[in-house]
Amino acid sequence: MIRTVTRQTQEPFPVMNKPWSDFLQTRPIAGDEAQPDCVLNDLSHFGLIKAEDEDVEKFLQGQLTNDMREVTETHSNLAGWCSAKGRMLANFRCFRRNDAYYLQTLRENMESVLKRLGMYILMSKVSLTDVSDELIRVGITGTCAEQILKDFVDNLPTSSNEVAQKGELTVIRLPGDTPRFEVIGPEEALQKLWQKAEISAVRMNGDYWALQDIRAGIPTIYQRTSEAFVPQMTNMQLIDGVSFTKGCYTGQEVVARMQYLGKLKRRMYLAHVETDTPPQPGDELFASDSSSAQGAGKLVDAQPVGNGGYDLLAVIEIDSAEAAKVSLGENGPRLTLKQLPYPFAE
C-alpha cells in the first residue's frame, strides 16, 4: 500500500506487506538460544518514507541534521530530525534509489513523523510517501554475508555506509564488528535472495538486528524517547549523523551552540546489565552522586544477549559514568560500561 502525505491525519499503518508476510510464515526461525555465524533478518519493523520532487533536497536540508547532498546512490548516512529546541523527534537511515531519497525509521514512528514532517512542506514541491510495504528490507549479518550477496550485486560495498545498486536491489553496508548489510528491493526479488541466503544463514528475530546496532553504537529513537535527547547526547556527531557546515535546519541553533559554545554533560555509553526484567527505552538511570534534576540518564535501547543479561546504549551524565556508579533505577542492578567501537571526541 502506498500513501502520499498530506496535512490530514494518516490512517493506521498496515503491519506488513501480505505476500511477504505469507512468505515469511513458511520460513523457519531460530530460537533465542541460537548463536549462528550468519544471520538473516526481516526488517519490516522499520518503516520507509520516499521523498521526491524538485524541491526535495532543499526541503530535507532544512529539516535533518546531516548534509543530504552527501547522500548519493553510492553513499548512505544517518540523520536526526529535531524539534525547534534541538531535541530529536526521530532519526533516520538515509539513502537514494532511482533519483528519490528514502528515510528509514522505526515503523512505530511513521504516523507521527509523516504527519509532522508533512506540515513543513507548505508551498514546496515535495512528495512524501509511505513505501514501507512496497519495498522489502532484509538484513544479512556475518561470515557468509558477502558470499551470498556476490551472486546478486557486483562491487559490494567495502566500507560502512557505502551503497551498491544493481537492477532492483539496493545494498547498504552498515557498521559492525562483522560484515553487515541491508538489502532493499521489491518483494519478488527479496524472496529469491532470502531463499538463496537461508541455505547458509539462520533467521533471527528483530532483537538480533537491534543488538547489532547497539554494539555498533548506533542509537534508535523510539516514541517513548522522542524529544529526550539532543543529537550529541547520542553520539550522532561521532557516527556521521550531524553536519556542522551544511547550514540551517530546524533545531540547528541549539545543536550548533552545544557543539561550539556549550559543554556536553551527557553522552551515550555502551553497557551491560544483569537483570531478569527487560529494560525499556526511556527507563531512568540512577547515580547516588548525581545532583542533576534530570537524573543520571536514560536508556536509549537494550536487547538480551545469549549468555544472559542485556547489552544497552544509555545517555548518562559524564561525571556519573566516569565514577562507574550508575544503576538501572534507584534500587536496580548496576551498569557495567563497555568499550564503544569509536572514540569520544575531545
ZAMARGU-4260 file (C-alpha; in steps of 0.2 Angstrom, whole numbers, plus 5000, padded with zeros to 4 digits):
<rodrens>
0) 5000/5000/5000 | 5007/5017/4995 | 5001/5033/5003 | 5006/5051/4999 | 5007/5063/5014
5) 4995/5077/5015 | 4992/5088/5030 | 4977/5077/5036 | 4979/5064/5049 | 4985/5047/5042
10) 4976/5031/5043 | 4984/5017/5054 | 4999/5009/5046 | 4997/4991/5039 | 5008/4978/5049
15) 5017/4971/5034 | 5016/4968/5015 | 5004/4952/5015 | 5013/4942/5001 | 5030/4945/5011
20) 5021/4940/5027 | 5014/4925/5020 | 5031/4920/5013 | 5040/4923/5030 | 5027/4911/5038
25) 5034/4897/5028 | 5052/4900/5033 | 5060/4894/5049 | 5066/4905/5063 | 5080/4901/5076
30) 5077/4901/5095 | 5083/4914/5106 | 5097/4902/5112 | 5105/4901/5094 | 5122/4910/5091
35) 5124/4907/5072 | 5139/4914/5062 | 5127/4921/5048 | 5110/4928/5051 | 5095/4933/5041
40) 5083/4947/5047 | 5067/4953/5041 | 5067/4972/5044 | 5048/4975/5042 | 5048/4983/5059
45) 5056/4998/5051 | 5045/5010/5040 | 5051/5018/5025 | 5047/5036/5018 | 5051/5040/5000
50) 5054/5059/4997 | 5055/5066/4980 | 5050/5080/4968 | 5061/5095/4963 | 5062/5104/4980
55) 5066/5088/4990 | 5084/5091/4993 | 5082/5109/4999 | 5067/5103/5010 | 5077/5089/5018
60) 5092/5101/5021 | 5081/5112/5031 | 5074/5098/5042 | 5088/5085/5045 | 5104/5086/5055
65) 5115/5079/5041 | 5120/5085/5024 | 5108/5077/5012 | 5120/5082/4997 | 5131/5069/5003
70) 5118/5055/5001 | 5120/5048/4984 | 5117/5031/4976 | 5134/5026/4982 | 5133/5033/5000
75) 5121/5032/5014 | 5121/5042/5031 | 5112/5044/5047 | 5102/5059/5052 | 5092/5066/5066
80) 5076/5076/5065 | 5074/5089/5078 | 5062/5100/5087 | 5065/5119/5087 | 5073/5115/5104
85) 5086/5104/5096 | 5078/5088/5103 | 5077/5073/5092 | 5060/5068/5087 | 5066/5053/5077
90) 5082/5048/5067 | 5084/5040/5050 | 5095/5029/5039 | 5095/5040/5023 | 5099/5033/5006
95) 5095/5036/4987 | 5087/5025/4974 | 5081/5029/4957 | 5083/5048/4960 | 5072/5048/4976
100) 5078/5050/4994 | 5072/5037/5006 | 5071/5039/5025 | 5070/5024/5036 | 5064/5024/5054
105) 5055/5013/5066 | 5038/5009/5060 | 5031/5015/5076 | 5037/5032/5072 | 5030/5033/5055
110) 5012/5041/5058 | 5019/5055/5069 | 5034/5058/5058 | 5024/5059/5042 | 5011/5070/5049
115) 5023/5082/5057 | 5036/5082/5043 | 5022/5085/5030 | 5017/5101/5039 | 5033/5109/5034
120) 5031/5106/5016 | 5020/5122/5014 | 5022/5128/4996 | 5037/5117/4992 | 5037/5104/4978
125) 5040/5089/4989 | 5031/5072/4990 | 5032/5061/5005 | 5026/5043/5003 | 5025/5029/5014
130) 5033/5014/5005 | 5035/5003/5019 | 5026/4989/5011 | 5031/4992/4993 | 5050/4990/4996
135) 5055/4975/5007 | 5071/4976/5018 | 5082/4962/5023 | 5097/4961/5034 | 5112/4949/5032
140) 5125/4948/5045 | 5140/4938/5047 | 5153/4927/5039 | 5143/4922/5024 | 5135/4939/5020
145) 5147/4944/5007 | 5147/4927/4998 | 5128/4927/4997 | 5127/4945/4990 | 5140/4942/4977
150) 5128/4932/4967 | 5116/4947/4967 | 5126/4963/4967 | 5143/4967/4958 | 5156/4978/4968
155) 5149/4975/4985 | 5151/4990/4997 | 5168/4988/5007 | 5166/5002/5020 | 5152/5007/5032
160) 5138/5017/5024 | 5143/5013/5007 | 5130/5008/4994 | 5129/4997/4979 | 5115/4997/4966
165) 5111/4983/4954 | 5094/4981/4945 | 5080/4981/4958 | 5092/4979/4973 | 5100/4992/4984
170) 5113/4986/4996 | 5120/4996/5011 | 5135/4991/5021 | 5132/4995/5040 | 5144/4997/5054
175) 5148/4982/5065 | 5162/4970/5070 | 5156/4958/5057 | 5150/4961/5039 | 5133/4968/5040
180) 5122/4973/5025 | 5104/4979/5022 | 5096/4974/5006 | 5081/4984/4999 | 5070/4979/4984
185) 5053/4973/4978 | 5045/4958/4986 | 5049/4945/4972 | 5067/4949/4971 | 5069/4948/4990
190) 5061/4931/4991 | 5074/4925/4979 | 5088/4932/4989 | 5081/4925/5005 | 5079/4908/4998
195) 5097/4908/4992 | 5103/4916/5009 | 5094/4904/5020 | 5105/4889/5014 | 5119/4896/5024
200) 5111/4909/5036 | 5099/4907/5050 | 5084/4918/5053 | 5083/4928/5069 | 5070/4940/5076
205) 5072/4959/5076 | 5080/4959/5093 | 5096/4952/5085 | 5097/4967/5072 | 5094/4979/5086
210) 5108/4971/5096 | 5120/4974/5082 | 5115/4992/5081 | 5118/4993/5100 | 5135/4986/5099
215) 5140/4997/5084 | 5135/5012/5095 | 5120/5017/5084 | 5106/5025/5093 | 5087/5021/5089
220) 5074/5034/5094 | 5058/5027/5099 | 5041/5035/5103 | 5045/5035/5121 | 5062/5043/5119
225) 5056/5056/5106 | 5062/5073/5111 | 5073/5066/5125 | 5090/5069/5118 | 5100/5082/5109
230) 5109/5073/5094 | 5126/5075/5103 | 5120/5066/5118 | 5118/5050/5107 | 5135/5052/5099
235) 5126/5056/5082 | 5141/5068/5078 | 5153/5054/5080 | 5144/5042/5068 | 5142/5053/5053
240) 5124/5059/5059 | 5127/5078/5060 | 5134/5091/5049 | 5140/5107/5056 | 5144/5115/5039
245) 5128/5112/5030 | 5118/5127/5035 | 5102/5130/5044 | 5089/5117/5049 | 5075/5115/5062
250) 5084/5115/5079 | 5101/5119/5071 | 5105/5134/5083 | 5103/5123/5098 | 5114/5109/5091
255) 5127/5121/5085 | 5128/5130/5102 | 5130/5114/5111 | 5145/5110/5099 | 5154/5126/5099
260) 5149/5136/5115 | 5142/5123/5127 | 5150/5109/5137 | 5142/5092/5134 | 5137/5085/5151
265) 5129/5069/5145 | 5134/5057/5131 | 5129/5039/5126 | 5138/5024/5133 | 5138/5005/5129
270) 5135/4995/5144 | 5129/4978/5150 | 5116/4975/5165 | 5111/4958/5173 | 5093/4958/5176
275) 5078/4947/5173 | 5066/4962/5169 | 5068/4968/5151 | 5075/4986/5152 | 5065/4998/5141
280) 5070/5013/5130 | 5067/5029/5141 | 5070/5020/5158 | 5078/5031/5171 | 5095/5028/5177
285) 5101/5032/5195 | 5118/5038/5202 | 5119/5042/5221 | 5132/5056/5217 | 5121/5064/5203
290) 5115/5082/5208 | 5105/5084/5192 | 5086/5087/5192 | 5085/5077/5176 | 5093/5062/5184
295) 5108/5052/5180 | 5102/5047/5162 | 5090/5037/5152 | 5091/5021/5142 | 5092/5023/5123
300) 5089/5004/5119 | 5093/4987/5127 | 5092/4969/5120 | 5095/4952/5128 | 5112/4943/5125
305) 5114/4925/5123 | 5124/4922/5139 | 5112/4932/5150 | 5108/4950/5154 | 5106/4964/5142
310) 5118/4975/5131 | 5112/4993/5130 | 5115/5010/5125 | 5112/5024/5138 | 5114/5043/5139
315) 5122/5046/5155 | 5130/5061/5164 | 5148/5060/5161 | 5153/5063/5179 | 5142/5048/5184
320) 5148/5037/5171 | 5166/5040/5175 | 5163/5036/5193 | 5155/5019/5187 | 5141/5020/5200
325) 5126/5020/5188 | 5111/5008/5191 | 5095/5004/5182 | 5084/5014/5194 | 5087/5018/5212
330) 5087/5000/5218 | 5091/4991/5202 | 5107/4982/5196 | 5122/4992/5192 | 5128/4995/5174
335) 5145/4989/5168 | 5151/5000/5155 | 5159/4993/5139 | 5170/5000/5125 | 5161/5008/5111
340) 5168/5004/5093 | 5173/5023/5091 | 5182/5035/5102 | 5173/5050/5111 | 5179/5067/5103
345) 5189/5078/5114
</rodrens>
